[in-house]
Amino acid sequence: MSLLPETLILHKTTRKHYLSLTLGAESQVTYVWINEDKENLLSKTRTLQQEPAGIRDIPEWDTASNALNEKILVPVRMFRDPFALDPNKLVLCEVLTDKYVPTGNSQRSLCAKVTEEVKEFEPWFGMEQEYVLCGSDGKPYGRPAQGWKFRGVSCSVGSDNVYGRDISICHYRACLYAGVKIGGTNSETLGSQWEFQVGPCEGTELGDHLWMARYILHRVCEDFDAVASLDVKPADESTTSGCHVNFSTKEMRSEGGLQYIEGAISRLSKHHSQHLCVYDPHGGADNKRRLTGQKTTSEFNKFSSAVGRRDVSVRIPGHVFRKGCGYFEDRRPAANCDPFSVIKALLETCLLGATKQDDDKERETFKTFKNLHV
């Protein structure tokens, strides 16, 4: 039995007719950008007279905002459109003021600057995006009668264990069509909780691909009358969603790289509070709810690391430790994090080094955290 209302099924069927209409040489380009809240996405579509061959063929576009002045949408990365299909495009945009200054919700330029400074290290990133599927009524997708009490096992199989696999599969295929560097997907323990992985990518490329993967996820959910929640605790006190980040450099991936991994983790341990400030869009408030030290989360006010364990701030996977090189996983970023902010923080701490001034700033940040999050 379908979960969709009968009228919505009819609308989706009718839409197929219009999408099959033959077009001329025109291309529909959908501009996608990050909202001022640094969490949600916005989009609008325009017609170009021919298919753009690259990002330079897509013009800038103005957009209104809550402020009096208009903002400028500057295209930064182009993807194929898995909804309108070729020759139509999706394009991720950076938001600038009318004086071409990045707005507060646009961290990409700052991330790009730091990425350029450390390019000799060849840093790679991958992120594991967790999300929970809800119905448009806010109830658990596929099993409203059971509520949020249902518990399964990660990577479960069977309709009595997981819900929303069709959404996950459709999102996966749509990302592949678009050219998003999606690495895989799996169910999580809640039943209607899922994860997909993006990467490996270098610097801002990872942020571009993750944001577009999120946009495609929300668009796919529209077709299923579902909502993908990136809230860190969308269900109950025992369910959390994160966006773990895997990080490595050329030295870490080479023989004997474990010493460079351990050195980076040591530097991260001295800047725990500073990272938590940018690992969710609310200055650490979301992770305060999520990082309780229970289940597979670390403690909010305490940095920890280990080999293999998942209840720590940063872990070295067992296979990396045995091989002696590879990458480490920072498990602190929240599901609703801005990947550009996360990447920038990791590069600054791990590769640009820490100064005494940075140490003083960390102590001040920690004092502020103790006052704000008691």
Secondary structure, 3 states (H helix, E strand, C coil): CCCCCHHHHHHHHHHHHHHCCCCCCCEEEEEEEECCCCCCEEEEEEEECCCCCCHHHCCCEEECCCCCCCEEEEEEEEEECCCCCCCCEEEEEEEECCCCCECCCCCHHHHHHHHHHCHHHCCEEEEEEEEEEEECCCCECCCCCCHHHCCCCCCCCCCCCCCCHHHHHHHHHHHHHHCCCEEEEEECCCCCEEEEEEEEECCHHHHHHHHHHHHHHHHHHHHCCEEEECCCCCCCCCCCCEEEEEEECHHHHCCCCHHHHHHHHHHHHCCHHHHHHHCCCCCCHHHHHHCECCCCCCECCCCCEEECCCCCCEEECHHHHHHCCCCEEECCCECCCCHHHHHHHHHHHHCCCCCHHHHHHHHHHHHHHHHHCC
